Amino acid sequence: MPLQTEVKPAKKLKAANLARTRKRSDYFWAYLMIAPTMLGLAIFYLWPIIQNFYFSFTEWGSFGQYEWTGLDNYKRMLEDATLLQSFKNTSIYIIFTVPIGIFLSIIIAVLLNQNIKGKSVYRTLYFLPVITMPAAIAMVWKWLYNADYGLLNYLLSLIGIKGPQWVTDPHIALYSVIAVAIWSGIGYNMVIFLSGLQGIPKMYYEAAEIDGAGPITVFFKITLPLLSPVIFFVTIMSLIGAFQVFDLIFMMIGKGSTALESTQSIVYLFYQHAFVLNDKGYAAAIAVLLLIVILIITAIQMVLQKKWVHYD
């Protein structure tokens, strides 16, 4: 009997050691598999963020030389009217593009989720701007907006209306860019909403049909609540993307345009200081400020989502 009592603990100990060995082996191979991705993130994302934060406390001179200046760049921001105007322009851009873009994307996704003839063709047409280079989109729309020979002003002239200066008038140039941004972004969000709609169980719609609910009631009482997690994701991604708008403004407005001051975004201002004025220290401070603003707004969204996002 004593021999049996000694053998059992030995077997248990051996099994425990074997389990630990297998666990360590699993962890080793798991970390080995994700090592290339983690290395890439560290080199191309984390390290540049650290570098940019450091450079925001410096002032750059010629030939890549810089010196530590402390908080001078951040103090300079408090007196920079151009930075304030860029924030205002970006805020207007966000206020229009994000809610309108999401609303139109949901409506189109709901319509294209129905059993209609040729829906695959319509989905493709709406998605085409997404796979087109932003520079190409901007150039085409710049020609359409041209005040002298653009298609829009030509169509307006047919009904006796003199078309405006779409991309040179400081009062409407930003809204011209906003219209292009909404048009080009609908397709991407539409595909995401379509995937969310197809994940909603059909039994909810069948029950609503039995109860005699109309399409509007079904949309607000079933579709929107069950689609709220997807709406939340698209809202976050759209806000982050809107804060980083650059290419449309760069290609459509141009450096010498009279509408540049009323249209330039925060990222465009960063580009001006970093690559045109060679003021890389101040440009780095602008990038840090933009990062902080995005993090704060994202954190607010994460808190507020508990009140309107339904995961059940």
HELIX and SHEET records of a PDB file:
HELIX    1   1 PRO A    2  LEU A   41  1                                  40    
HELIX    2   2 ALA A   42  LEU A   46  3                                   5    
HELIX    3   3 TRP A   47  PHE A   55  1                                   9    
HELIX    4   4 SER A   62  GLY A   64  5                                   3    
HELIX    5   5 ASP A   72  LEU A   78  1                                   7    
HELIX    6   6 ALA A   81  LEU A  112  1                                  32    
HELIX    7   7 LYS A  119  PHE A  127  1                                   9    
HELIX    8   8 LEU A  128  ILE A  131  5                                   4    
HELIX    9   9 PRO A  134  TYR A  145  1                                  12    
HELIX   10  10 LEU A  151  LEU A  158  1                                   8    
HELIX   11  11 ALA A  173  GLN A  198  1                                  26    
HELIX   12  12 LYS A  202  ILE A  210  1                                   9    
HELIX   13  13 PRO A  215  VAL A  218  1                                   4    
HELIX   14  14 PHE A  219  THR A  223  3                                   5    
HELIX   15  15 LEU A  224  PHE A  243  1                                  20    
HELIX   16  16 ASP A  247  MET A  252  1                                   6    
HELIX   17  17 ILE A  266  TYR A  271  1                                   6    
HELIX   18  18 GLN A  272  VAL A  276  3                                   5    
HELIX   19  19 LYS A  280  LEU A  304  1                                  25    
HELIX   20  20 GLN A  305  LYS A  307  5                                   3    
SHEET    1   A 2 THR A  58  TRP A  60  0                                        
SHEET    2   A 2 TYR A  66  TRP A  68 -1                                        
END                                                                             
